[in-house]
């Protein structure tokens, strides 16, 4: 079973930056899209940013202009550069890959990495 392994979370002061990384433990072919989600206790997991195989990106309104997603489909890696962090960005962040093989979709999730924005 291929796993997604995240790194880069931690504690940062408001206004600071973090860079999250995610890599697959083995090669995955036919990745259609990669994304980052986040979740706080008692709330549903929400999409933060997504990048498709064609390079198109979209972001949650709350992070536009502050976060940047990038990825390397051949290396099965995705990154999230987070700048100007706010306390409300505090959450567990999960990376996500969507595989599409002849219109059969398979979802892969990371284990999550904690991001805490606090003085």
C-alpha positions in Angstrom: 0.0 0.0 0.0 1.5 3.3 -1.1 1.6 5.9 1.7 1.9 9.7 1.5 4.4 11.1 4.0 4.2 14.7 5.0 6.7 16.9 6.7 7.3 20.5 7.6 4.7 21.2 10.1 5.4 22.9 13.5 4.9 26.0 15.6 5.3 29.4 14.1 4.5 32.9 15.2 1.8 35.0 13.4 3.3 36.5 10.2 5.8 33.7 9.9 6.2 31.1 7.1 6.2 27.3 6.8 6.7 25.0 3.9 4.9 21.6 3.9 6.2 18.7 1.8 4.5 15.5 0.8 5.9 12.5 -1.0 4.6 9.1 -2.0 6.4 6.1 -0.5 6.4 4.4 -3.9 5.8 5.4 -7.4 2.2 6.3 -8.3 1.2 6.6 -11.9 -1.7 8.5 -13.5 -2.0 11.1 -10.7 -4.7 13.5 -11.8 -4.5 16.0 -9.0 -2.7 16.8 -5.8 -4.0 18.9 -3.0 -3.7 20.0 0.6 -6.6 19.9 3.0 -6.8 21.0 6.7 -8.9 20.2 9.6 -9.5 21.6 13.1 -11.3 19.8 15.9 -15.1 19.7 15.4 -14.9 20.9 11.9 -15.0 19.2 8.5 -11.8 18.8 6.5 -11.5 21.7 4.1 -9.7 22.1 0.8 -6.8 24.6 1.1 -5.2 24.3 -2.3 -5.2 22.0 -5.3 -3.0 21.5 -8.4 -4.0 19.4 -11.4 -1.7 17.5 -13.8 -2.1 20.4 -16.2 -0.7 22.8 -13.7 -4.0 24.6 -12.9 -4.3 25.7 -9.3 -7.1 26.8 -7.0 -7.1 28.0 -3.5 -9.5 28.6 -0.6 -10.4 32.2 -0.4 -8.9 32.4 3.1 -5.4 31.6 1.9 -5.3 33.3 -1.5 -2.3 35.5 -1.9 -0.6 33.9 1.1 -0.2 30.2 0.2 1.3 28.6 -2.9 1.0 25.0 -4.0 3.5 23.4 -6.3 4.1 19.8 -7.3 6.2 17.4 -9.3 3.9 14.7 -10.8 6.9 12.6 -12.0 8.4 12.5 -8.5 5.0 12.2 -6.8 5.7 15.2 -4.6 3.6 18.2 -3.6 4.5 21.3 -1.5 2.6 24.1 0.2 4.4 27.3 0.9 2.6 29.2 3.6 3.4 32.8 4.2 1.9 35.5 6.5 0.5 32.8 8.7 -2.4 33.7 11.0 -3.7 32.0 14.1 -6.7 30.8 12.2 -4.4 28.7 9.9 -3.8 26.5 12.9 -4.9 23.0 11.9 -3.8 19.5 10.9 -2.8 19.6 7.3 -3.2 16.6 5.0 -1.9 16.0 1.6 -4.0 14.2 -1.0 -3.4 12.6 -4.4 -6.1 11.5 -6.8 -5.2 8.8 -9.2 -7.2 8.3 -12.4 -6.7 5.1 -14.3 -9.2 4.7 -17.1 -11.8 6.8 -15.0 -11.3 4.6 -12.0 -10.5 7.1 -9.2 -8.4 6.2 -6.2 -7.8 8.6 -3.3 -4.6 8.7 -1.3 -4.2 10.6 2.0 -1.3 11.5 4.2 -1.3 11.0 7.9 -1.5 14.7 8.7 1.0 17.2 10.0 0.2 19.8 12.7 0.6 23.5 12.0 0.2 25.8 15.0 0.3 29.6 14.6 0.7 31.2 18.0 2.7 33.7 20.0 
